[in-house]
Amino acid sequence: MANPRKIFRKFKKAKVATQFKARGRYLKVAPTKVRDLLDLVRGKDLENAQGILKFSGRKGGREALKVLKSAISNAKISSGLENWFVTEARADKGPIFKRSLETKPRGARGLKTTASSHIEIGIGTFKKEEKKENAKKS
């Protein structure tokens, strides 16, 4: 299997700019569990990206799919998803939520904690290079 980072470098050189973004903040899933899926999705077209996230079978996939659908709705794309690509996808660490008390050895107590993350996904299309044509007058 090819390294996703190398594929993304080639994709970045192809001049694909981020046009629309969506953020999911304070999501109750650890960022390390989402980053693996986002590495798979980065650089793919939207149909493949949705399939990967939908059938991943992980909670992070469901959360990332919601953010991806939000980015698609921000772009107001109804059809023609094959021309659009995931240009950036990242998961940052959010605050740690303290849920409840947990019993520890020797009568001590501790706090149960839950990690959260902020997911950001950007989508865009290929830039068409405009050729400058010199109009020759004859």
N, C-alpha and C positions, 0 to 999 in steps of 0.2 A: 504494500500500500504506500502510495506517495505521501510525502510529508505535506500536510495542509498549509503550512507556512510558506513553503516554496511555491505552491500553486498560487497562493494569494499574492506573492511578489510578482509573478508573471501577470496576474490579473490586474495588479495596480499599475503596471507599466502600460497596459492597454487603454489608459486614460478613461477610467470609469469613475465619475464623480458622484458623491453622495448628494442626492437631491431632496430626499425626505427622510425624517428620523422619527422614531418613537421610543419612549422610555417607559420602563416599568420599574417603579420604585417601591422599596420596602417589601419585596416579595419574600415569603417565608421559605426560601430554599438557599442552601449554601452556595456561594459563588463558584467554588471548586467543582461542584456537581454540574453546573451549567456550562462552564467554560469548555469542557470537552465537546459538548454538542454544538456550541457556537463555532468552534474551530472547524467542525464538519460542514457547517452551513455557509460559512464565509466564502464568497466568491461564486456561489451556486445561483442558478436562476430561481425565481420565486416558487415555481411549481415543485422543483426538486427539494428546495429548502423546507417547504410545508410538509412534504412527504416524510422527510427525515425526522422532523420534529414531532409529527403526529404519531409515527410508528416507533418512536424511540422507547416507549414504555417506561419513561422516567418522569418524575414530577417536574424537573427542570425543563424538559421538553415541552410539557403543557404550558408552563409559564412563558417560555420563549416564543411559543407559537402564538400566544395571545398578543405579545408585543409585536411580532411580525405582522399579524393581521391588522394591528393598529397602524403600523407604518404603511401598509397597503391602502387602508382607508384614508390615511392622511394624504396619500398621493391621488386619491379618487380614481383608482384603476378598476374598471369593471371587467375588462377582457384584455387579452394580449399580454399575459404575464410572462411570456417567453422572452420578451425584450428587456425585462427588468431583472436586476441582479442584487444580491445582498452585498453591499459594498463594505459595510463595517458591522461588526457584532462583538460586543464585549459585555462582561459581567464584572461589576465592581462590588467591593465589600460594603454592606450596609451596617446599620447598628445591630448590636446583639440585644435581643429581648430576653428579659428575665421572667420566666413563667411562674414557677412555684418552688416550694421548698422540697428538698430531697434529703432523706435520712442518710447519715454517714456513720462509719464505725465510731464506737465509744461515745455515743450520744450526741455527736456533733451534727450540724446540718449544713447543707449547701444549697445553692440555687441551681435549678435546671435552666439552661439557657438555650435559645434558638437563634441560629444565624439568619441573617437576611441579606439580600443582594439587590443591586440596581442593575437592570439589564437595559442596554441601549443597542438598537438595531437601525442601520441606515440602508436605504435602497436607492438605486440609481440606474441609469441607462448609459450605453456607450455614447461618447461624444462623437459626432460626425465632424471629421476634419474638413474644413472649408478650404478649397483650393482657390488661390488667387489667380485669376485669369487676366492676363494682359490683353486687352482688346487692341488689336493691331488695326490701324486705319490704313487702308490701301487706296 
